[in-house]
Amino acid sequence: MTYRVVVGVDGSVHAQAALRFALAEAEAHHGEVTAIFAWQMPFMSIPGAFDREEMQKAGTELLTESVSAVAPSPRVPLRTLVAEGDPAESLITASNDANLLVVGVRGRSTFRGLLVGAVSLRCSAGASCPVVLVKLPSDTQPG
């Protein structure tokens, strides 16, 4: 059975660190990585104001650029997946048959004071496999 690692990628520096960790972990276990970017339509919108095809295309571009920046030539099989839906739920679902779920401790949120982001927290509580929250070395604890 192949060791499977699922990692959340959203273009943030925390997600880049999570992807590097996921790739190293998969390499250590002779496994594979699935990098996922999830998006969802805004709860309130004017009908027709948001185009699903455009959102999917933008998500695919962001994921491709993010993965290419971190791993232009990965040493393990690396596939990408763009999912429409709640990011935490998409990652939890994708990790149902994985050995490990990896997410950055925070994503692209502007709430810099948070120690753990909402997606990270929900993934760590809801995943059926072990979850690693990757933190940047520059992150500091409140004093």
C-alpha positions as CSV (number, residue, x, y, z in Angstrom):
1,M,0.0,0.0,0.0
2,T,1.3,3.4,-1.0
3,Y,1.9,6.0,1.8
4,R,-0.4,8.9,0.9
5,V,0.0,12.5,2.1
6,V,-2.6,15.1,1.5
7,V,-1.6,18.8,1.8
8,G,-3.6,22.0,1.7
9,V,-2.2,24.7,-0.6
10,D,-3.5,28.2,-0.7
11,G,-0.6,30.3,-1.9
12,S,0.4,31.4,1.6
13,V,3.9,31.1,3.0
14,H,2.5,28.6,5.6
15,A,1.1,26.5,2.8
16,Q,4.5,26.5,1.0
17,A,6.1,25.3,4.2
18,A,3.4,22.6,4.5
19,L,4.0,21.4,1.0
20,R,7.8,21.2,1.6
21,F,7.0,19.1,4.8
22,A,4.5,16.9,2.9
23,L,7.0,16.2,0.1
24,A,9.8,15.3,2.6
25,E,7.5,13.0,4.5
26,A,6.3,11.3,1.4
27,E,9.9,10.9,0.2
28,A,10.9,9.4,3.6
29,H,8.0,6.8,3.3
30,H,8.4,6.2,-0.5
31,G,4.9,7.7,-0.9
32,E,3.0,10.2,-2.9
33,V,1.5,13.7,-2.3
34,T,-1.9,15.2,-3.3
35,A,-1.9,19.0,-3.1
36,I,-5.3,20.5,-2.8
37,F,-6.7,24.0,-3.2
38,A,-10.3,24.4,-2.3
39,W,-12.5,27.3,-3.1
40,Q,-16.2,28.1,-2.5
41,M,-18.6,30.7,-3.9
42,P,-19.4,33.6,-1.6
43,F,-22.5,33.0,0.5
44,M,-24.1,36.2,-0.8
45,S,-23.7,37.3,-4.4
46,I,-25.5,38.8,-7.2
47,P,-26.7,36.1,-9.6
48,G,-24.2,35.7,-12.4
49,A,-21.6,37.9,-10.6
50,F,-19.3,34.9,-9.9
51,D,-18.5,32.5,-12.7
52,R,-17.7,28.9,-11.5
53,E,-15.5,28.2,-14.5
54,E,-13.5,31.4,-13.8
55,M,-13.2,30.5,-10.1
56,Q,-12.0,27.0,-11.1
57,K,-9.6,28.3,-13.6
58,A,-8.1,30.8,-11.1
59,G,-7.9,28.1,-8.4
60,T,-6.1,25.8,-10.9
61,E,-3.6,28.6,-11.8
62,L,-2.9,29.4,-8.1
63,L,-2.4,25.8,-7.3
64,T,-0.1,25.1,-10.3
65,E,2.0,28.2,-9.6
66,S,2.2,27.5,-5.8
67,V,3.3,23.9,-6.4
68,S,5.7,24.8,-9.2
69,A,7.4,27.4,-7.0
70,V,8.0,24.9,-4.2
71,A,8.6,21.7,-6.2
72,P,9.4,22.2,-9.8
73,S,10.9,18.7,-10.0
74,P,9.4,16.7,-7.1
75,R,11.1,13.4,-6.1
76,V,7.8,11.7,-5.4
77,P,4.6,11.5,-7.3
78,L,2.7,14.8,-6.8
79,R,-0.7,15.4,-8.1
80,T,-2.9,18.4,-7.8
81,L,-6.6,18.7,-7.1
82,V,-8.8,21.8,-7.2
83,A,-12.0,21.3,-5.2
84,E,-15.1,23.4,-5.0
85,G,-16.3,23.5,-1.4
86,D,-15.4,24.4,2.1
87,P,-11.6,24.2,2.4
88,A,-11.6,22.3,5.7
89,E,-14.3,19.8,4.6
90,S,-12.5,19.3,1.2
91,L,-9.2,18.5,3.0
92,I,-10.8,16.2,5.5
93,T,-12.7,14.3,2.8
94,A,-9.6,14.0,0.6
95,S,-7.6,12.7,3.6
96,N,-10.1,9.9,4.4
97,D,-7.8,7.3,2.8
98,A,-4.5,9.1,3.4
99,N,-1.8,8.3,6.0
100,L,-1.3,12.0,6.8
101,L,-2.9,15.4,6.3
102,V,-0.6,18.4,6.3
103,V,-1.7,22.0,6.6
104,G,-0.1,25.3,7.4
105,V,-0.9,26.6,10.8
106,R,-2.4,29.7,9.2
107,G,-3.4,30.4,5.6
108,R,-4.0,33.7,3.8
109,S,-6.1,35.2,6.6
110,T,-5.5,38.7,7.6
111,F,-5.9,37.8,11.3
112,R,-2.2,37.7,12.1
113,G,-2.7,37.3,15.8
114,L,-4.3,33.9,15.5
115,L,-2.1,31.0,16.6
116,V,-4.1,28.5,14.5
117,G,-6.3,29.3,11.6
118,A,-9.9,28.1,11.3
119,V,-9.1,25.5,8.5
120,S,-6.1,24.1,10.5
121,L,-8.2,23.8,13.6
122,R,-11.1,22.1,11.8
123,C,-8.8,19.7,10.0
124,S,-7.0,18.7,13.2
125,A,-10.3,18.0,14.9
126,G,-12.1,16.3,12.0
127,A,-9.6,14.3,10.0
128,S,-9.5,10.5,10.4
129,C,-5.8,10.4,9.9
130,P,-2.9,12.1,11.7
131,V,-2.6,15.8,11.0
132,V,0.5,17.9,11.0
133,L,0.2,21.7,11.4
134,V,3.3,23.3,9.9
135,K,4.5,26.5,11.6
136,L,7.1,28.9,10.2
137,P,10.3,29.3,12.2
138,S,9.6,33.0,12.3
139,D,6.3,32.6,14.1
140,T,6.5,33.7,17.6
141,Q,4.5,32.8,20.6
142,P,2.7,35.6,22.5
143,G,4.7,36.7,25.5
